[in-house]
Amino acid sequence: MLFVELKFFAFFAVVLLVYWNLASNSARKNFLLCASYFFYGSWDWRFAVMLFLISSMDYVLARAIDQTGDERRRLVYVILSLSMNLGVLGYFKYTNFFIDSTLASARWFGLDLPEYSLNIILPVGISFVTFQSLSYTIDVYRRQLKPARKLRDYLLFATFFPQLVAGPIVRPAYFLPQLTDVRRVDAAQVREYALLFLIGFIKKTAIADNLAPYVDQVFNAPDSYSRAASISATWLYATQIYCDFSGYTDMAIAVAGLLGFRLVINFNAPYLACSIQDFWRRWHISLSTWIRDYIYISLGGRSHRLWLTYRNLLVTMLLGGLWHGAAWTFVVWGGLHGAALVVNHEYNRLVPRKEKLTTTGRLVGWFLTINFVCAAWIFFRATTFDKAWVILQRYLLLDAGGPDTLPPWLLAVPPALLLIQYLSRRYRWAEKLRESPEQVFVASYGVAMAVAISLLPLSNRPFIYFQF
């Protein structure tokens, strides 16, 4: 059930109608919990059962961690939780990856082993579900969080349907306190969230889904396409993945907001970043802060020994790449970003701050950052290293390439959209529309929605991050 499908609009209309007509907080939470399991079970009811069992076990283990003063028992309980969650994630997402990697290694050593794989269906959003569960038991173990008193409240945190399958990743300390009081939404907030949903809808359907076929053409057969087409496809994919993912989180935040709940901001104009460090402060913020707090800091974080700090950065980003997908191309993508962060840290250490804050310094930093990010996206999107290398040669070395091309106007789409984003932030277009008179707001909203609907592709595509 996608946010852009008619059946979701019907589902959410029923949820809103019933939810806001329930008087007690307890009744609302019970209803939302049932709605969330129905939403997740609409893909496959078996995974909804699995989610219930895992969440229930995490609830029990977290309470056991909190109630015992024996440090060895606390450690055993948190290890059980980690093993369970990572075991489920590992089985569904990485089993075939490790089998394929093992077979490839055996062939490299001259062993001829038969091809083998398991027919495993990946549960939607399993990585997001796992990360939220891990943050709960780890925070309780670190004594940074008291466990939820009621199983129902924890299950609602673990299954809250707006952000369940593709984030943003919600911390329990941020979400659980919101369950204590009856939620309320005023007219100004309704207008704000309705506008945010429209923006996300436009990003996903009018932009990302319409760019996807052109990206697929080039990345599926890169040898056939010219240098200009390869550069265009790389820029288009950078635009597609941003509009697809940030569009989902915009709609998720809006849906949660219309139910009275707050979710964290997940994107902050990442393609306007002037350094790779700045990029990761703006891109998928809930993930970057998660891996910082639970992986980077657990490895030792920033150390007085510089090489240890850089090691921790590299390991963190390599694991972050592997989290995104069970393929070595994702690991390379993570490694590239890890190496870039190391270079960024060295640059910050060696270059005086005043030189980096000049207009020229910021423009050069932006140009290098955006081109590095786009080049790294090639490994994220390509299904094999061979295809990635072909497109990378076109992008960086300007190789001539094949005879096929894309429509020339596509090359102007990413810069135009980036300019629109810059101007909208600078002149606060969305805020001004939100604060406009009611007649102006309704008319503008209707026109924008009509334009978005007119640009709908023939079929909806799943959100890119559903596979993670």
C-alpha positions in Angstrom: 0.0 0.0 0.0 1.8 3.1 -1.3 1.1 6.6 -0.1 0.3 7.6 -3.7 -2.2 4.9 -4.3 -6.0 5.4 -4.2 -6.3 2.5 -1.7 -4.0 4.3 0.7 -6.2 7.4 0.5 -9.2 5.3 1.3 -7.4 3.6 4.1 -6.2 6.9 5.6 -9.6 8.5 5.3 -11.1 5.8 7.4 -8.3 6.0 9.9 -8.7 9.8 10.3 -12.5 9.5 10.6 -12.4 6.8 13.2 -9.3 8.1 15.1 -10.6 11.7 15.7 -14.0 10.4 16.8 -12.5 8.3 19.6 -12.6 10.2 22.8 -10.0 8.4 25.0 -6.3 8.2 24.4 -6.3 4.5 25.1 -9.0 3.8 22.4 -7.0 5.9 19.9 -3.8 4.0 20.6 -5.6 0.7 20.3 -7.1 1.7 17.0 -3.8 3.1 15.6 -2.1 -0.2 16.6 -4.6 -2.3 14.7 -4.4 0.1 11.7 -0.6 -0.1 11.7 -0.6 -3.9 11.6 -3.2 -3.9 8.9 -1.1 -1.5 6.9 2.1 -3.6 7.2 0.1 -6.9 6.7 -1.3 -5.6 3.4 2.0 -6.6 1.8 2.2 -10.0 3.5 0.3 -10.9 6.8 3.1 -13.3 7.8 5.5 -10.5 8.2 3.0 -8.6 10.4 3.0 -11.7 12.6 6.8 -11.7 12.6 6.9 -8.1 13.5 4.6 -8.6 16.4 6.7 -11.5 17.8 10.0 -9.6 17.5 8.6 -6.4 19.0 7.1 -8.4 21.9 10.4 -10.1 22.6 12.2 -6.7 22.6 9.6 -5.3 25.0 10.2 -8.3 27.4 14.0 -8.1 27.1 14.1 -4.3 27.7 12.1 -4.7 30.9 14.4 -7.4 32.0 17.4 -5.2 31.3 15.8 -2.4 33.4 14.8 -4.6 36.3 18.0 -6.3 37.0 21.0 -4.7 38.6 23.4 -7.6 37.6 25.6 -6.1 34.8 26.3 -9.6 33.4 22.6 -10.3 33.0 21.9 -6.9 31.5 24.6 -7.6 29.0 23.2 -11.1 28.2 19.7 -9.6 27.7 20.9 -6.9 25.3 23.0 -9.4 23.4 19.9 -11.5 23.0 18.0 -8.6 21.6 20.9 -7.7 19.2 21.2 -11.3 18.1 17.5 -11.6 17.4 17.1 -8.4 15.5 20.4 -8.7 13.5 19.7 -12.4 13.0 16.3 -11.7 11.4 17.9 -8.9 9.3 20.8 -11.1 8.3 18.6 -14.0 7.2 16.2 -12.1 5.1 18.6 -9.5 3.6 22.0 -11.0 3.5 21.8 -14.8 3.3 21.9 -14.9 -0.5 24.6 -12.2 -0.5 26.9 -14.2 1.6 26.2 -17.4 -0.4 27.0 -15.6 -3.6 30.1 -14.0 -2.1 31.3 -17.4 -0.8 30.8 -19.0 -4.2 32.6 -16.2 -6.0 35.5 -16.5 -3.6 35.7 -20.3 -4.2 35.7 -19.8 -7.9 38.5 -17.3 -7.5 40.6 -20.0 -5.8 39.8 -22.5 -8.6 37.0 -24.4 -6.9 34.0 -25.2 -9.1 31.0 -25.1 -6.8 27.4 -25.3 -8.2 25.2 -22.1 -8.1 22.9 -22.0 -5.1 20.4 -19.5 -3.6 17.4 -19.5 -1.3 14.0 -18.2 -2.3 13.8 -15.5 0.4 11.2 -12.7 0.2 12.5 -9.5 1.8 10.0 -8.0 4.3 9.3 -4.4 3.3 11.4 -1.9 5.4 13.1 -4.6 7.4 16.2 -2.5 7.9 14.2 0.5 9.3 12.2 -1.8 11.7 15.5 -3.4 12.9 17.2 -0.1 13.6 14.3 1.2 15.6 14.2 -1.9 17.7 17.9 -1.9 18.3 17.8 1.8 19.4 15.2 0.9 22.0 17.0 -2.0 23.8 20.4 -0.2 23.5 19.1 3.0 25.0 17.5 1.0 27.9 20.8 -0.8 28.4 22.8 2.4 28.4 20.3 3.8 31.0 19.3 6.6 28.7 15.7 5.5 28.5 13.1 3.8 30.8 11.3 1.0 29.1 7.6 1.4 28.0 5.3 0.4 30.8 2.7 -1.1 28.5 3.2 -3.6 25.7 0.6 -1.7 23.6 2.6 1.5 23.7 5.8 -0.2 22.6 4.1 -2.1 19.8 2.7 1.2 18.6 6.2 2.7 18.6 7.5 -0.3 16.7 4.7 -0.4 14.1 3.5 3.2 13.6 2.5 3.0 10.0 3.4 6.4 8.6 7.1 5.8 9.0 7.2 2.0 9.4 8.6 1.0 6.0 11.0 3.7 5.0 11.6 6.0 7.9 12.4 8.5 9.2 14.0 6.3 11.8 12.3 7.4 15.1 14.0 7.2 18.4 12.0 5.8 21.3 12.9 8.7 23.6 11.3 11.0 21.0 8.2 9.1 20.2 7.1 7.3 23.3 6.4 10.4 25.4 4.0 11.5 22.7 1.8 8.5 23.6 1.0 9.8 27.1 -1.5 12.5 26.2 -4.4 12.8 23.8 -3.0 14.2 20.6 -4.5 17.4 19.1 -4.1 19.2 15.8 -5.3 22.8 15.1 -6.3 24.4 11.8 -2.9 25.9 11.1 -1.2 22.5 11.6 -3.7 20.9 9.2 -2.8 23.4 6.6 0.9 22.8 7.2 0.7 19.0 6.9 -1.6 19.1 3.9 0.9 21.3 2.1 3.8 19.1 3.1 1.9 16.0 1.8 1.3 17.7 -1.5 5.0 18.6 -1.8 6.0 15.0 -1.1 3.3 13.7 -3.6 4.7 16.0 -6.3 8.3 14.9 -5.6 7.4 11.3 -5.9 4.9 11.1 -8.7 5.5 14.1 -10.9 9.3 14.0 -10.7 10.8 10.8 -9.4 8.5 8.4 -11.2 8.7 10.3 -14.5 12.5 10.4 -14.4 12.9 6.7 -13.5 12.4 5.2 -17.1 15.2 7.4 -18.5 17.5 6.4 -15.7 16.6 2.7 -16.2 17.4 2.9 -19.9 21.0 4.0 -19.4 21.8 2.0 -16.3 20.4 -1.2 -17.8 22.6 -0.9 -21.0 25.3 1.7 -20.4 27.5 0.5 -23.3 24.8 1.7 -25.7 24.6 5.3 -24.5 26.7 8.4 -25.2 28.7 10.5 -22.8 26.0 13.1 -22.5 23.3 10.5 -21.9 25.4 8.9 -19.1 26.0 12.3 -17.4 22.3 13.1 -17.8 21.3 9.7 -16.3 23.6 10.2 -13.3 22.2 13.6 -12.6 18.7 12.3 -13.1 19.2 9.4 -10.7 20.5 11.9 -8.1 17.3 13.8 -8.6 15.1 10.7 -8.6 16.5 9.2 -5.4 16.2 12.5 -3.6 12.7 13.2 -4.7 11.6 9.6 -4.2 13.0 9.3 -0.6 12.4 12.9 0.6 9.0 12.7 -1.0 8.2 9.6 1.1 9.4 11.2 4.3 7.5 14.4 3.6 4.3 12.4 3.2 5.2 10.3 6.3 5.7 13.4 8.4 2.4 14.9 7.1 0.4 11.7 7.7 1.8 11.4 11.3 1.1 15.1 11.8 -2.5 14.8 10.8 -2.8 12.2 13.5 -1.2 14.5 16.0 2.3 13.0 16.1 5.6 14.6 15.3 8.4 12.9 13.4 11.9 14.1 12.9 13.0 16.1 9.8 14.9 13.7 7.5 16.2 16.0 4.7 17.5 19.6 4.6 18.4 20.4 1.0 21.4 18.0 0.9 22.4 19.0 -2.7 23.1 22.5 -1.5 25.8 21.2 0.9 29.3 22.7 0.6 31.1 19.7 2.0 30.6 15.9 2.3 30.3 16.4 6.1 27.6 19.0 5.5 25.9 16.6 3.0 25.5 14.0 5.7 24.1 16.5 8.1 21.4 17.1 5.5 20.8 13.7 3.9 18.7 11.0 5.6 19.4 12.8 8.9 17.7 10.1 11.1 20.1 7.4 9.6 23.2 9.5 9.8 22.6 10.4 13.4 21.7 6.7 14.2 24.9 5.3 12.8 26.8 8.1 14.5 25.3 7.3 17.9 25.1 3.5 17.7 28.0 2.5 15.5 30.6 5.4 15.2 30.5 6.2 18.9 30.4 2.5 19.9 33.6 2.0 17.9 35.3 4.8 19.8 34.1 7.9 17.9 36.5 10.8 17.7 39.8 9.7 19.3 43.0 11.6 20.3 44.7 9.2 17.8 43.8 10.5 14.4 44.1 7.2 12.6 41.6 5.6 15.0 39.1 8.4 14.3 39.5 7.8 10.6 39.3 4.0 11.0 36.0 4.5 12.9 34.7 6.7 10.1 35.6 4.2 7.4 34.1 1.2 9.2 30.9 3.2 10.0 30.3 4.2 6.4 31.2 0.7 5.1 28.6 -0.7 7.4 26.2 2.1 6.4 26.7 1.1 2.8 26.0 -2.6 3.5 22.9 -1.6 5.4 21.5 0.0 2.3 21.8 -3.2 0.2 23.2 -6.7 0.0 25.7 -6.1 -2.8 29.3 -5.1 -3.0 28.4 -2.0 -5.0 26.7 -0.6 -1.9 29.8 -1.4 0.2 31.9 0.5 -2.3 29.4 3.4 -2.2 29.8 3.5 1.6 33.6 3.2 1.4 33.7 6.2 -1.0 31.7 8.3 1.4 33.9 7.1 4.3 37.1 8.1 2.4 35.5 11.4 1.5 34.7 12.1 5.2 38.3 11.4 6.1 39.6 13.8 3.4 37.0 16.4 4.7 38.3 16.0 8.2 41.9 16.5 7.1 40.9 19.5 5.1 39.1 21.0 8.1 42.2 20.3 10.2 44.7 21.9 7.8 42.9 24.8 6.2 42.0 27.9 8.2 38.3 28.3 8.8 38.2 31.9 7.3 39.3 30.6 3.9 36.5 28.0 3.8 33.8 30.6 4.5 34.6 32.9 1.5 32.1 32.9 -1.3 34.6 31.3 -3.6 35.5 28.6 -1.1 31.8 27.7 -0.6 31.2 27.6 -4.4 34.2 25.3 -4.9 33.1 23.2 -2.0 29.6 22.9 -3.4 30.9 22.0 -6.9 33.2 19.3 -5.6 30.6 17.9 -3.2 27.7 17.6 -5.7 29.9 16.0 -8.3 31.4 13.5 -5.8 27.9 12.6 -4.5 26.6 12.1 -8.1 29.6 10.0 -9.0 29.2 7.8 -5.9 25.5 7.4 -6.7 26.6 5.4 -9.8 27.7 2.5 -7.6 24.5 2.9 -5.5 22.3 2.5 -8.7 24.3 0.2 -10.9 23.5 -3.5 -10.5 27.1 -4.7 -11.4 30.6 -3.2 -11.2 31.0 -3.5 -15.0 28.0 -1.3 -15.6 29.1 1.2 -12.9 32.6 1.4 -14.4 31.2 2.2 -17.8 29.1 5.0 -16.6 31.8 6.3 -14.3 34.2 6.5 -17.2 31.6 8.6 -19.1 31.0 10.8 -16.1 34.6 11.4 -15.0 36.8 10.8 -18.0 34.2 12.0 -20.6 34.6 8.9 -22.8 32.6 9.1 -26.0 30.4 6.0 -25.4 27.7 4.5 -27.6 25.3 5.9 -30.2 22.1 6.1 -28.1 21.1 9.3 -26.5 18.5 10.8 -24.2 16.4 13.9 -25.0 18.7 16.9 -24.5 16.2 18.8 -22.3 16.6 16.2 -19.6 20.1 17.5 -18.9 18.5 20.8 -17.7 16.0 19.2 -15.3 18.3 18.6 -12.3 19.9 22.1 -12.3 16.5 23.6 -12.8 15.0 21.7 -9.9 18.0 22.6 -7.7 17.6 26.3 -8.5 13.9 26.0 -7.7 14.8 24.5 -4.3 17.3 27.2 -3.6 14.9 30.0 -4.5 12.0 28.4 -2.5 14.2 28.2 0.6 15.6 31.7 0.1 12.2 33.4 -0.4 10.1 31.0 1.8 7.5 30.2 -0.9 6.0 27.3 1.0 5.7 29.3 4.2 4.1 32.2 2.4 1.6 29.9 0.8 0.8 28.3 4.1 0.2 31.7 5.7 -1.8 33.1 2.7 -5.6 33.8 2.9 -7.8 30.7 2.9 -9.2 31.3 -0.6 -5.7 31.7 -2.0 -4.4 28.6 -0.2 -7.3 26.4 -1.4 -7.1 27.6 -5.0 -3.3 27.2 -5.1 -3.5 23.8 -3.5 -6.1 22.7 -6.0 -4.2 23.9 -9.0 -1.0 22.2 -7.8 -2.7 18.9 -7.1 -4.4 19.0 -10.6 -1.0 19.6 -12.2 0.5 16.8 -10.2 -2.3 14.4 -11.1 -1.9 15.3 -14.8 1.8 14.4 -14.6 1.1 11.0 -13.0 2.9 8.2 -14.8 1.0 5.2 -16.1 1.9 3.1 -13.1 3.2 3.8 -9.6 6.6 2.6 -8.7 7.5 1.4 -5.3 9.5 3.8 -3.2 13.3 3.2 -3.7 13.9 2.7 0.0 11.3 0.1 0.4 13.9 -2.5 -0.6 16.1 -1.5 2.3 
